[in-house]
Amino acid sequence: MFFGASQRARTPGAALAVIGLAVLLAACGKKEEAAAAGGPGGGMPPATVGVVAVQPQSVGLVTELPGRLEASRVAEVRARAAGILQKRLFREGSDVKAGQPLFQIDSAPYEAALASAQASLARAEANVAQTKAQAERYAPLVEANAISKQEYVNAVAAQKQAEADVAVARASVKTASINRGYAAVTAPISGRIGRALVTEGALVGQGEPTPLAVVQQINPMYVNFTQSATEVLNLRRALAAGKVSQAGGDQSAVVHILMDDGSEYGRTGRLLFSDLTVDQTSGQVTLRAEVPNPDGLLLPGMYVRVRIEQAQLKQAILLPQQAVTRAATGDTVLVVGPDNKPAPRPVKLGQNQNNQWIVLEGLKPGEQVIVDGFQKMMVPGAPVKPVPWTPGAASAPAGSAPASAPQGAASAASK
């Protein structure tokens, strides 16, 4: 009984000892975790972020507009002579040269008309010879008073009338020859001809010229595109105020063509003119550019996108899109200060081109803007380690996952 009582007396002390040992071990574990996490005595290293140094530069203001292609020259081939179409002398869809025979119309009636006109000319020329000889015989007789002056005047008048008849006959021969030539239909211009609009055996040119085919010159090509009259006016005001300079100086602006699939056409064009009239229904101004098309890749009627550099901004700042956080309250970027602490900075943006924003206001030359590594900035306002950023590369050390800069992460870091 005594031993049992002694055992019960020592039990609370042992329990307290066990509890104290557990608390000590837990405290040691927390210290080890804090030491492993870089707690007191060794803070966490600053997050590595990719930055770009702000450098003002001359930037071309590129505008992308919808456009439509058009042949530089279009000619309708029509039948100018009435008759039966006998032959088609070309292959549909082929390239033709100016003056190349395309169709043959029955020329028999025109051959006959030409022969008749030539016969009339021969008769008129014979009459001229007769009247001229008579006038020459009367000349000495009238001087000798062998004939009256009236007879001589009549002979001279008959000669002149015969000469006029010759001129009329020659004109008739020329007209008949032209009409016979119309029976052979030729290409008015060089270019690519489409399908034939009539077939052999059709009666053409009866009453009015009948369309036979269309020839289009597709090298070079024209591209017609439109731009808002407001944009044109703002651009002219900026040019007048000296905020921007004319692209290309005195040379025509360079035009790039984007196809339907998003690819860029391999050859550049040049701006020809800008219309002076604004369309009353759309408020758009029409512009035209000329584009070389030696391979025939561009076809009339195709819809394309046109990129044109209309002006240049003298002192502009370019930033990658991922560096900018866009919100309803405004656009901001994270700028690394002298103490390596990032701070949000409101900016004013211009156009977006080539996945870069043109920053008009809010940044100074030499400032460092964070582009990559937003997800590493766990504590807002904590110092960071800026490293130069290059497109396609992350700021993380080798072997780590590439860092991106989604706008949501940048927004959270700026807050």
C-alpha positions in Angstrom: 0.0 0.0 0.0 2.9 2.4 0.8 4.6 1.6 -2.5 1.4 2.3 -4.4 1.0 5.7 -2.7 4.5 6.7 -3.5 4.0 5.8 -7.1 0.9 7.9 -7.3 2.8 10.9 -5.7 5.5 10.8 -8.4 3.1 10.6 -11.3 2.3 14.4 -11.6 5.9 15.3 -11.6 6.8 12.9 -14.4 3.9 14.3 -16.4 5.1 17.8 -16.1 8.6 16.7 -17.1 7.3 15.1 -20.2 5.2 18.2 -21.1 8.2 20.5 -20.6 10.4 18.3 -22.9 7.7 18.4 -25.6 7.6 22.2 -25.5 11.4 22.4 -25.7 11.5 20.2 -28.7 8.7 22.2 -30.5 10.6 25.4 -29.8 13.8 23.9 -31.3 11.8 22.7 -34.4 10.4 26.2 -35.0 13.9 27.7 -34.7 15.2 25.2 -37.2 12.4 26.0 -39.6 12.9 29.8 -39.2 16.6 29.3 -39.8 15.9 27.2 -42.8 13.5 29.8 -44.2 16.0 32.6 -43.7 14.3 34.1 -40.7 16.0 36.2 -38.0 19.7 36.2 -38.6 19.4 35.6 -42.4 16.5 37.3 -44.4 15.1 36.0 -47.7 17.1 37.0 -50.9 15.3 39.7 -53.0 13.2 38.5 -55.9 15.0 38.6 -59.3 13.0 40.5 -61.9 13.6 41.4 -65.5 13.7 45.1 -66.3 14.2 47.4 -69.3 15.8 50.7 -69.1 13.7 53.5 -70.6 15.4 55.0 -73.7 13.5 57.6 -75.9 13.8 56.9 -79.6 12.2 57.8 -82.9 9.2 55.6 -83.5 7.1 55.3 -86.6 3.4 55.7 -86.1 2.0 52.7 -88.0 -1.6 52.5 -88.9 -3.4 49.3 -90.0 -6.4 49.8 -92.2 -8.7 47.6 -94.3 -8.2 47.7 -98.1 -9.3 46.2 -101.3 -7.1 45.3 -104.3 -7.8 46.7 -107.8 -6.2 46.2 -111.2 -4.1 49.2 -112.2 -5.7 49.1 -115.7 -8.9 47.6 -116.8 -10.2 47.4 -120.4 -13.4 46.0 -121.8 -13.0 44.3 -125.1 -16.0 45.1 -127.2 -17.2 44.4 -130.8 -17.0 47.6 -132.8 -18.0 45.9 -136.0 -21.4 44.1 -136.5 -21.3 40.5 -137.7 -21.0 36.9 -136.8 -18.2 35.9 -134.5 -16.1 33.3 -136.2 -13.1 32.6 -134.0 -11.7 33.0 -130.5 -8.0 33.4 -130.8 -6.8 33.3 -127.1 -6.8 31.0 -124.1 -9.0 32.1 -121.3 -7.2 33.3 -118.2 -3.9 33.8 -120.1 -1.7 36.8 -120.4 -2.1 38.8 -123.6 -0.1 41.6 -125.2 -1.4 44.9 -126.5 -2.5 44.4 -130.2 -2.7 40.7 -129.9 -5.7 39.2 -131.9 -8.5 38.0 -129.7 -11.6 37.5 -131.8 -12.3 37.3 -135.5 -15.6 38.7 -136.8 -16.9 37.9 -140.3 -15.2 40.5 -142.5 -16.8 39.7 -145.9 -19.2 42.7 -145.8 -16.4 45.1 -144.9 -14.2 43.7 -147.6 -16.9 44.4 -150.1 -17.4 47.9 -148.8 -13.7 48.6 -149.0 -13.6 47.4 -152.6 -16.5 49.6 -153.5 -14.8 52.6 -151.9 -11.6 51.9 -153.8 -13.5 51.8 -157.1 -15.2 55.1 -156.3 -11.8 56.6 -155.6 -10.4 55.3 -159.0 -13.4 56.9 -160.8 -12.9 60.2 -159.0 -9.2 60.2 -159.9 -10.0 59.6 -163.5 -12.5 62.5 -163.5 -9.8 64.7 -162.0 -7.4 63.8 -164.9 -10.1 64.7 -167.5 -11.2 68.0 -165.9 -7.6 69.1 -165.3 -6.7 68.5 -169.0 -9.7 70.5 -170.1 -8.8 73.4 -167.9 -5.2 73.4 -169.2 -6.5 73.5 -172.8 -8.8 76.4 -172.1 -6.1 78.5 -170.4 -4.4 79.7 -173.7 -7.7 80.0 -175.5 -9.2 82.4 -173.1 -6.1 84.6 -173.4 -6.6 84.7 -177.2 -10.3 85.4 -176.7 -11.1 82.1 -178.6 -13.5 81.1 -175.8 -15.4 83.0 -173.3 -14.1 83.6 -169.8 -17.2 81.8 -168.4 -16.3 78.6 -170.2 -12.8 78.7 -168.7 -14.2 79.4 -165.2 -16.5 76.4 -165.6 -13.6 74.2 -166.6 -11.5 75.2 -163.6 -14.5 74.7 -161.3 -15.1 71.2 -162.7 -11.4 70.4 -162.0 -11.7 71.5 -158.4 -14.9 69.6 -157.9 -13.3 66.5 -159.3 -10.4 66.9 -156.8 -12.9 67.3 -154.0 -14.6 64.1 -155.1 -11.2 62.3 -154.9 -10.8 63.5 -151.3 -14.2 62.2 -150.4 -13.5 58.9 -152.1 -10.2 58.6 -150.2 -12.0 59.2 -146.9 -14.5 56.5 -147.8 -11.7 54.1 -148.5 -10.1 54.9 -145.2 -13.5 54.4 -143.4 -14.0 51.1 -145.1 -10.5 50.0 -144.2 -11.1 50.9 -140.5 -14.3 49.0 -140.4 -12.7 46.0 -141.9 -10.0 46.3 -139.3 -12.6 46.2 -136.5 -13.5 42.7 -137.7 -10.2 41.6 -136.2 -10.6 42.3 -132.4 -7.3 42.9 -130.7 -6.2 43.5 -127.1 -6.3 47.2 -126.2 -3.8 46.8 -123.3 -1.3 44.2 -122.0 -2.6 42.1 -119.1 -4.5 39.0 -118.1 -7.7 38.2 -119.9 -10.6 36.5 -118.3 -13.3 34.3 -119.8 -14.9 34.9 -123.1 -18.3 36.5 -122.7 -19.6 35.2 -126.1 -19.0 32.1 -128.2 -18.5 31.4 -131.9 -21.5 32.0 -134.0 -22.9 34.8 -131.9 -24.1 38.0 -133.6 -22.2 40.9 -132.1 -22.0 44.6 -132.5 -25.5 44.9 -133.8 -26.9 48.2 -132.5 -24.3 48.7 -129.8 -20.8 47.4 -129.0 -21.1 43.9 -127.5 -18.8 43.1 -124.5 -16.5 40.2 -125.5 -14.0 39.9 -122.7 -12.1 41.9 -120.0 -8.4 42.5 -119.9 -6.9 43.6 -116.5 -3.3 44.7 -115.9 -2.4 43.2 -112.5 1.3 44.3 -112.3 1.4 46.7 -110.5 -1.8 46.5 -108.4 -3.7 49.3 -106.7 -4.9 48.9 -103.1 -7.7 51.3 -102.1 -8.2 51.7 -98.3 -10.0 54.2 -96.1 -9.1 56.1 -92.9 -11.2 58.1 -90.5 -11.4 61.7 -91.4 -10.8 62.5 -87.7 -7.5 60.5 -87.7 -6.4 62.3 -90.8 -7.2 65.7 -89.2 -5.4 64.8 -85.9 -2.4 63.7 -87.9 -2.2 66.9 -89.8 -2.5 68.9 -86.6 0.3 67.0 -85.0 2.5 67.5 -88.1 1.7 71.2 -88.0 2.5 71.5 -84.3 5.8 69.7 -84.8 4.8 66.8 -82.5 5.5 64.3 -85.2 7.5 64.4 -88.5 6.5 63.2 -91.9 7.5 59.6 -92.5 10.0 59.2 -95.3 10.5 63.0 -95.7 9.7 63.9 -99.3 9.4 60.3 -100.4 6.1 58.4 -100.6 5.0 56.5 -97.5 5.8 52.8 -97.5 2.9 50.4 -97.5 2.9 46.8 -96.2 0.2 44.4 -97.3 -1.2 41.7 -94.9 -3.1 38.8 -96.5 -6.3 37.2 -95.1 -4.3 34.5 -93.3 -2.3 37.1 -91.4 0.9 36.7 -93.4 2.7 39.7 -94.9 3.1 40.1 -98.6 6.7 39.8 -99.7 6.9 43.2 -101.5 6.2 46.7 -100.2 4.2 49.4 -102.0 4.1 53.1 -102.0 1.3 55.6 -101.2 0.1 57.4 -104.4 -2.4 59.9 -103.0 -5.0 60.7 -100.4 -8.4 61.8 -101.6 -9.6 65.3 -100.9 -13.3 64.3 -100.4 -14.8 62.7 -97.3 -17.4 60.1 -97.8 -20.7 61.6 -96.5 -22.1 58.3 -95.3 -19.0 56.8 -93.5 -16.9 59.8 -92.7 -13.9 58.1 -94.3 -11.1 59.4 -96.6 -10.0 57.1 -99.4 -6.2 56.5 -100.0 -4.5 54.6 -102.8 -1.2 52.7 -102.9 0.6 51.0 -105.7 2.0 47.5 -105.0 4.2 45.4 -107.4 2.7 42.1 -108.4 5.1 40.3 -110.8 4.1 36.8 -109.6 0.4 37.4 -109.9 -0.2 36.5 -106.3 -2.5 39.5 -105.7 -5.8 39.4 -107.5 -8.4 42.1 -108.1 -11.1 42.3 -105.5 -9.2 40.7 -102.7 -9.6 42.2 -99.2 -6.3 42.9 -97.4 -5.0 44.8 -94.4 -2.7 47.7 -95.1 0.0 48.9 -92.7 1.3 52.3 -93.4 3.8 54.5 -91.5 2.3 58.0 -91.9 4.5 59.8 -89.4 7.3 59.5 -86.9 7.3 60.3 -83.2 10.6 62.0 -82.3 11.0 61.1 -78.6 8.9 58.0 -77.9 9.3 55.2 -75.4 8.5 51.6 -76.2 7.5 49.1 -73.6 6.5 45.4 -74.0 2.8 44.9 -73.4 3.4 42.6 -70.4 5.0 45.5 -68.5 1.8 47.6 -68.5 -1.2 47.0 -66.2 -4.4 48.2 -67.7 -7.3 49.0 -65.5 -10.4 51.2 -65.4 -8.6 53.7 -63.2 -5.7 54.0 -65.6 -2.6 52.4 -67.0 0.4 51.7 -64.7 3.9 50.2 -64.7 6.2 49.1 -61.9 9.4 51.3 -61.7 12.4 50.1 -59.7 13.7 53.0 -57.6 17.3 53.7 -56.4 16.6 51.6 -53.3 15.6 48.7 -55.6 12.1 48.9 -54.4 9.3 48.7 -57.0 6.6 51.4 -57.1 3.6 51.8 -59.4 3.7 54.7 -61.9 0.7 55.9 -63.9 1.5 56.3 -67.7 -0.2 57.6 -70.8 -0.2 55.2 -73.7 -0.3 55.8 -77.4 -0.6 53.2 -80.2 0.1 49.5 -79.8 2.4 48.0 -82.5 4.5 44.9 -82.6 3.4 43.8 -79.1 4.7 47.0 -77.7 3.1 50.1 -76.2 4.2 53.6 -77.1 4.4 55.5 -73.8 3.7 59.2 -74.3 3.9 60.4 -70.6 4.9 59.1 -67.2 8.5 57.8 -67.6 11.9 59.5 -67.7 15.0 58.3 -69.6 17.1 55.8 -67.6 14.3 54.5 -65.3 14.0 50.8 -65.0 10.6 49.2 -65.6 9.7 45.7 -64.5 8.8 43.4 -67.4 9.2 39.9 -66.0 9.2 38.2 -62.6 6.0 39.6 -61.1 5.0 36.3 -59.5 8.1 36.3 -57.4 7.3 39.5 -55.7 5.5 38.0 -52.7 5.7 41.1 -50.5 4.5 44.4 -52.0 7.2 47.1 -51.8 10.0 44.6 -50.8 13.4 45.2 -52.5 14.0 43.3 -55.7 17.1 42.3 -57.8 16.7 43.9 -61.3 18.4 42.1 -64.2 18.3 43.2 -67.9 15.3 41.6 -69.7 15.5 40.2 -73.2 12.5 39.1 -75.2 11.8 35.4 -74.9 14.0 34.9 -71.8 12.9 34.8 -68.2 14.7 36.6 -65.3 14.9 33.5 -63.2 18.2 31.6 -62.8 19.0 28.8 -65.2 17.0 25.7 -64.6 14.0 27.4 -63.1 10.6 27.8 -64.8 10.3 30.8 -67.1 8.6 33.8 -65.5 5.7 35.5 -67.2 4.0 38.8 -66.5 0.3 38.4 -66.6 -1.6 41.6 -66.0 -3.3 40.2 -62.9 0.0 39.4 -61.2 1.3 42.9 -62.1 -1.8 44.4 -60.7 -1.5 42.5 -57.5 2.2 43.5 -57.2 1.3 47.2 -57.8 -1.2 47.1 -55.0 
